[in-house]
Amino acid sequence: MKSFVRIGVVAAMIGIIATVGASAQEESDNRVAVETDWNVFAEPPEKPTECWGVSVPKETVNTDQDGNIKSVLRGEILLFVTFRPGVDGEVAFTGGYPFAEDSFVEMEIGDQKFELFTDGQWAWPRSKSDDPRILAAMKGGAEAVLTARSTRGTITKDTFSLMGFTAAMEQAEKYCNS
């Protein structure tokens, strides 16, 4: 399932990824807030039409199919929530590698589990109705754990802190609704 709107969002975010990844504390013209473990960006910053909160994982574990720890090279690993006209919080995840075809990403927040469909290196909730449920879980949770499988069979488990998530979402909504 491909979504041209979602692919357009990916293209808009690509320019920001390097800023958030390894150099998350550096300044960016598009960054409008930092809330603990979450950064908030607005595009364009003066009168934004798109805003997003983004975070990098606190822990990443890569294993082979037998559960043995494996060293692998991955690109940027990011968890996003985007706001734009008509979209009040769309969840997206990039694992830094191509996901296995016809696979899904499991997102676990506390005792709640969600499945994200995959398309290349990106994953999104299966339906728009899942986004509000995931956002509510994220606002009430301490961490989000995303587990996926690469095209090479590597199992990845990325743990994101949700500290500052609610404040970051409030900032993103404020910037895109002002």
Backbone torsions as a table, in degrees:
resi	resn	phi	psi	omega
1	MET	NA	121.0	179.2
2	LYS	-112.7	147.5	178.8
3	SER	-129.0	116.8	-178.8
4	PHE	-63.4	-34.4	177.0
5	VAL	-63.5	-46.8	-179.4
6	ARG	-65.1	-38.6	178.2
7	ILE	-64.6	-37.1	176.2
8	GLY	-63.5	-38.4	177.3
9	VAL	-63.7	-42.1	178.6
10	VAL	-58.5	-45.5	-179.9
11	ALA	-61.1	-40.0	179.7
12	ALA	-67.2	-32.2	-176.7
13	MET	-83.2	-22.9	-174.9
14	ILE	-53.5	-40.0	-179.2
15	GLY	-66.0	-19.9	-177.2
16	ILE	-95.2	-21.5	-171.5
17	ILE	-53.5	-46.1	-177.9
18	ALA	-61.3	-34.7	179.8
19	THR	-65.0	-38.5	-175.9
20	VAL	-81.3	-37.3	-174.4
21	GLY	-58.7	-112.0	-173.3
22	ALA	-64.5	-24.4	-176.3
23	SER	-114.6	44.9	-173.9
24	ALA	-58.7	-24.8	-177.1
25	GLN	-89.5	-7.5	177.7
26	GLU	-71.1	157.1	179.2
27	GLU	-75.6	150.5	175.5
28	SER	-139.0	142.1	178.1
29	ASP	-63.2	-25.1	-177.0
30	ASN	-93.6	-14.2	-179.0
31	ARG	-76.1	128.7	-178.6
32	VAL	-114.1	-13.7	179.6
33	ALA	-164.0	153.2	170.8
34	VAL	-128.9	123.3	-179.2
35	GLU	-123.1	94.7	-178.3
36	THR	53.0	-104.8	-175.6
37	ASP	-96.6	9.7	-177.4
38	TRP	-124.4	137.1	174.9
39	ASN	-105.4	146.7	178.4
40	VAL	-119.8	132.0	179.8
41	PHE	-123.1	152.4	177.5
42	ALA	-135.8	140.6	-179.1
43	GLU	-134.1	122.5	-16.3
44	PRO	-72.5	155.4	-173.8
45	PRO	-62.5	-30.7	-176.3
46	GLU	-72.1	-42.8	179.9
47	LYS	-143.5	78.0	-170.1
48	PRO	-66.5	142.1	171.3
49	THR	-111.4	-11.2	177.3
50	GLU	-145.1	133.2	179.7
51	CYS	-134.9	150.7	177.9
52	TRP	-153.4	149.6	171.2
53	GLY	-103.5	143.3	-176.6
54	VAL	-147.3	147.8	179.5
55	SER	-143.4	156.2	174.9
56	VAL	-104.4	155.6	-178.0
57	PRO	-69.4	148.6	173.5
58	LYS	-83.7	-26.3	179.8
59	GLU	-146.8	140.8	176.8
60	THR	-134.0	129.2	177.5
61	VAL	-126.8	128.4	178.8
62	ASN	-115.8	130.7	-179.7
63	THR	-134.8	158.9	172.1
64	ASP	-82.3	-178.5	-175.7
65	GLN	-69.1	-13.1	176.7
66	ASP	-94.0	1.1	178.8
67	GLY	89.3	6.8	178.3
68	ASN	-81.1	134.8	178.7
69	ILE	-58.8	138.4	-174.5
70	LYS	-134.8	136.8	175.8
71	SER	-89.0	123.9	179.8
72	VAL	-137.6	155.2	174.0
73	LEU	-94.0	129.9	178.4
74	ARG	-131.9	153.0	173.7
75	GLY	-79.3	-158.7	179.6
76	GLU	-61.4	137.3	177.8
77	ILE	-116.2	113.0	-172.0
78	LEU	-140.0	144.9	173.5
79	LEU	-115.6	124.0	-175.5
80	PHE	-117.1	153.7	162.2
81	VAL	-135.8	123.6	-173.2
82	THR	-112.7	143.3	175.1
83	PHE	-125.0	135.2	174.7
84	ARG	-159.4	170.7	-179.0
85	PRO	-51.3	125.9	-179.9
86	GLY	83.0	-3.2	-179.3
87	VAL	-128.6	111.9	-178.5
88	ASP	-102.5	54.8	177.0
89	GLY	108.2	92.1	177.8
90	GLU	-109.8	123.3	-178.0
91	VAL	-84.4	138.0	175.3
92	ALA	-145.9	151.1	-179.6
93	PHE	-138.8	136.4	169.9
94	THR	-121.6	128.2	-175.5
95	GLY	-93.1	-2.8	178.9
96	GLY	80.9	17.1	177.4
97	TYR	-163.7	162.3	175.6
98	PRO	-72.8	129.3	177.0
99	PHE	-73.4	152.3	176.4
100	ALA	-59.5	141.0	-179.6
101	GLU	-60.4	140.0	179.1
102	ASP	61.5	21.9	176.6
103	SER	-99.4	176.0	175.2
104	PHE	-135.9	164.2	174.1
105	VAL	-103.5	130.4	175.2
106	GLU	-93.1	127.3	178.0
107	MET	-111.7	122.1	-178.5
108	GLU	-119.1	125.3	177.8
109	ILE	-129.6	109.1	-173.7
110	GLY	60.3	-127.2	179.4
111	ASP	-97.1	9.7	179.1
112	GLN	-99.5	139.1	178.8
113	LYS	-124.6	141.4	179.3
114	PHE	-133.7	149.4	175.3
115	GLU	-108.1	132.1	176.3
116	LEU	-109.9	134.4	176.5
117	PHE	-79.3	154.9	-176.3
118	THR	-113.9	150.9	176.2
119	ASP	-150.1	99.3	-176.5
120	GLY	68.8	-119.9	-179.9
121	GLN	-97.4	7.4	-174.9
122	TRP	-119.0	154.7	176.9
123	ALA	-141.4	144.4	179.2
124	TRP	-138.8	161.0	174.0
125	PRO	-56.7	151.0	-176.8
126	ARG	-63.2	-30.0	178.5
127	SER	-145.5	159.0	179.6
128	LYS	-60.9	-26.9	179.4
129	SER	-71.1	-16.7	177.7
130	ASP	-77.6	-29.5	-177.3
131	ASP	-54.6	-51.3	-179.8
132	PRO	-60.9	-35.1	179.0
133	ARG	-68.1	-40.8	178.1
134	ILE	-66.6	-43.8	179.5
135	LEU	-60.9	-41.6	177.9
136	ALA	-62.2	-42.5	178.5
137	ALA	-64.0	-41.6	-179.9
138	MET	-64.1	-39.8	179.7
139	LYS	-65.6	-29.6	-179.0
140	GLY	-97.2	-3.7	-174.6
141	GLY	-101.3	170.5	177.9
142	ALA	-100.6	-32.0	179.4
143	GLU	-153.6	156.1	174.6
144	ALA	-118.5	128.7	179.8
145	VAL	-112.7	121.2	-179.6
146	LEU	-112.3	123.1	-178.0
147	THR	-117.3	131.4	-176.5
148	ALA	-147.0	174.7	179.4
149	ARG	-129.9	133.0	-179.9
150	SER	-83.9	169.8	176.8
151	THR	-63.0	-21.0	178.6
152	ARG	-91.8	1.8	177.5
153	GLY	91.5	-0.5	178.1
154	THR	-69.5	135.3	175.2
155	ILE	-97.2	126.6	179.9
156	THR	-115.5	144.2	179.0
157	LYS	-133.9	110.2	-177.3
158	ASP	-112.8	127.1	-177.8
159	THR	-109.6	119.8	-179.8
160	PHE	-107.0	133.3	173.5
161	SER	-73.7	142.7	175.3
162	LEU	-105.2	13.1	176.3
163	MET	-67.4	124.1	-178.9
164	GLY	88.4	-2.9	-176.5
165	PHE	-60.5	-50.4	-177.1
166	THR	-60.5	-45.6	178.9
167	ALA	-63.2	-39.5	178.6
168	ALA	-63.6	-41.1	179.1
169	MET	-66.3	-38.6	176.0
170	GLU	-62.0	-40.6	177.6
171	GLN	-64.8	-45.9	-179.5
172	ALA	-61.1	-45.0	178.4
173	GLU	-62.6	-41.1	-179.8
174	LYS	-61.2	-47.5	-178.4
175	TYR	-66.0	-36.9	-177.6
176	CYS	-86.1	-11.4	179.3
177	ASN	-110.5	7.7	-178.5
178	SER	-94.3	NA	NA
